[in-house]
Amino acid sequence: RPLAALFHEICRPLATAETPGAFLFGLRLMAIDGTVEDVADTPANVATFGRHHGDRGDSAFPQVKGVYLVECGTHAVTDAGFWPCHVSERHGGFRLLRAVGPGMLLMWDRGFHNFDMVAQAHATGAEILARVPSQLILKPVQTFADGTFTAYLTPSACRRRKGGLRLLVRVIQYTIQDPALPGYGEKHRLITTLLDPKCYPAHDLACAYHERWEIELVIDEIDTHQRLAGRPLRSLKPVGVIQELYALLIAHYVIRALMHQAALHQQLDPDRLSFVHALEVVRNAIAEFQMT
């Protein structure tokens, strides 16, 4: 509990108006995504977090599901939650809406799509930019000159649809033409609550959506560089696992906060700085900190 409370106390968005690449149309770029972490193979951890089951048998280690809310421009994790591995990422996404609010452009991938997720996120005052599943039917209401169109999102339950519950969104469709980029040749469909095509051009929004991948880099920073790669978390009990995860996130936030300060001092985009180098600088300085 103390580490969880400390995380929620200090881990807030870092970017200021002077931070390059952190805002679009004056909105702070934020993203939600999930990951799984291997934990120590003990009866207590198995009972609490569970194992993944596949055609080739059970996973080697029990696993915990983590869902993060990240500020894309600084890689700061501003909220997080942890659940058993079989809990849906979408469940975690709903929980993290507590840290979302006005002035944010919130992004997520199609696995998080849900009418209530969009509606509740928008109700916080945030704007939404999200990819939707290919099977979702979106009937055009108004088509704009740039090829985008508005459509109504409706809940899946028939009773709720008949009650007139719906939300107007703008649909952006595009295909990546560069063979060197992920998703080449695949049709992408985004929805956004930014409805005016003149104020919010489709090309800018499509480019901004791919900033969501910054959250994948955040997960790699923590799993590959900040702790021993390829090894499970050390804690033998579930409460220790949660404590360890929050400790890792606090340490990551501290490093990213220092990187943000350094980037602002040199008038650079924080993405231009190396997380690995910053991590080594902090590690090498620990001995000096201990002597003061």
Salt bridges, closest charged atoms under 4 A:
ASP33 OD2 - ARG212 NH1 3.24
GLU37 OE1 - ARG227 NH2 2.58
ASP41 OD1 - ARG51 NH2 2.62
ASP58 OD1 - HIS53 ND1 2.59
GLU71 OE2 - ARG28 NH1 2.54
ASP79 OD1 - HIS8 ND1 3.51
ASP79 OD2 - ARG98 NE 2.79
ASP109 OD2 - ARG212 NH2 3.71
ASP116 OD1 - ARG160 NH2 2.76
GLU127 OE1 - HIS122 ND1 3.99
ASP146 OD2 - ARG170 NH2 3.35
GLU186 OE2 - ARG110 NH2 3.45
GLU186 OE2 - ARG131 NH2 2.75
GLU214 OE1 - HIS75 NE2 2.46
ASP220 OD2 - HIS225 NE2 3.49
GLU221 OE2 - HIS75 ND1 2.96
GLU221 OE1 - HIS252 NE2 2.74
GLU221 OE2 - ARG256 NH2 2.61
ASP223 OD1 - ARG227 NH2 3.90
GLU244 OE2 - ARG234 NE 3.81
ASP271 OD1 - HIS75 NE2 3.56
GLU280 OE2 - ARG283 NH1 3.00
